[in-house]
Structure formats: C-alpha cells, structure tokens
Amino acid sequence: MAMKSRAASSVVMFDVVYEDGTRSSNRRVPASALTGFDGDAPARGLVEAQDRDIAAASGRPSRGAVKSITRSPIKVPSEDGGAEAKPRRTR
C-alpha cells in the first residue's frame, strides 16, 4: 500500500482574534488549501466555515466576525533534550 505524502495530510495552525476581542489559538487549516498565490487568505474563509459548522452542531450562536488571523508560532523542541531541567534530589 502506498504511503500518504506528508503534504497531503499536514495542517497549518492559526491564531484567530474575533471582533469582540476573544481569541482562539491553534485553529487547524489544511496545508493543501494554502498552496495558491493568495498566501494565507483562504484560511480566513475556512476558519469562518469551521465556526459556522461548530455553531450549527452545538446550537450556540456563531462567535462573530474574524478581526485578524495569523500563523501560530512553530514549537521547536530543544536540542539538549531537556538537560536544562532541574536535577532530581537524591538522598
């Protein structure tokens, strides 16, 4: 069986700020939707569609209009593997 390519199954995380000041972190958008000349612009429409779907499923009103959307910072693991952590106490 053929393996899926990483690009086909990868996602890009976005932080979303709404007009009312609330914030939603790490919203997932398929990377395949961001491959055109528009850059990250399609992400706004996808996040708004996700919000509508969530509101319909939960029976709650929609969160409101999106004020801004930015890529979430990438978390890079440290190279030392946590060697900077406090040593355990020994007796």
Summary of the structure (lengths in Angstrom):
residues: 91
radius of gyration: 18.7
end to end distance: 54.0
largest distance: 61.7
contacts: 165
relative contact order: 0.20
helix: 29%
strand: 24%
